[in-house]
Amino acid sequence: MQINLITGISGSGKSVALRAFEDAGFDCVDNLPVSLLESLVGNLEKEGSKQLAVAIDARRGESISELPKILENLRSQHELRVIFLSADTNSLVQRFSETRRRHPLSGSSKAFDSATLIEAIDRERALLEPLRSQAHCIDTSNIPAHALRSWIYDLVKDKSLGLNVVFQSFGFKKGVPSEADLVFDVRCLPNPHYDKILKPLTGHDQAVKEFLEHIPEVVSMEKDIIQFIEKWLPHYIADGRSYLTVAIGCTGGQHRSVYLVTRLMKHFQNQKALSDLQISFLSRHRELDSIPVKAA
């Protein structure tokens, strides 16, 4: 059975992620008690179910500490992926304030009391921290619901049981993605932003590509990043990693980082030796994915 466990900080988008799995045809269960996970999997397996998505959070308190051992048992029999959603505290406080909903770990009915809410968020982070190391982490601080759904759809299409490498562009103006394992700062490269013709474009546009690909420093940066990743990928695999997020950052996350992520994807997807090692590659563009798609 293909099992996707969705967990993470309340208010970070677990319901959005679960609905994306439901739309993709998965059997979905929300707010499942930890003690019932194995029996649920067993029952669905008898019924012939092949795809399951389950959301579990810290509202059950200390019982969440039992989850890593349960996941270890399930992983020996099934294809298991853990998705950990998080967001910075300011974003979470704003979301709870807007919805006026109570945090699951808050002892007060007034979840919009920021002092009480921050204490609940901190407690939840501490309870869930042991799950982060074995999870695919997504920081939703700066991405809207439609972008999160799109990223989940990409994961659903990914069938690899080996190492999942995510190349992600971002803008330093909005902070470094918290899920990043490797961060490459490309702000030292010439910036198309200062060209009035290229400024409104992105790294996906041909004019920007032609501008950047003829700059020696850009070519050199790309080669250096590729060499670094190729050298250390086997070590991350040997370390038992399931996920590796490589974040490429420029100032606004629109031109240089987008261009380089696209180039890295093209290079690594064409490496036959890596596909034999069961490494799959995904790309994300945090700032561009945050822009709503306009209706035609």
Beta strands, then each sheet from edge to edge (+ up, - down):
strand 1: 2-8
strand 2: 27-29
strand 3: 51-55
strand 4: 79-86
strand 5: 136-139
strand 6: 163-171
strand 7: 182-185
strand 8: 243-250
strand 9: 279-285
sheet 1: 2+ 3+ 1+ 4+ 5+
sheet 2: 7+ 8+ 6+ 9+
end
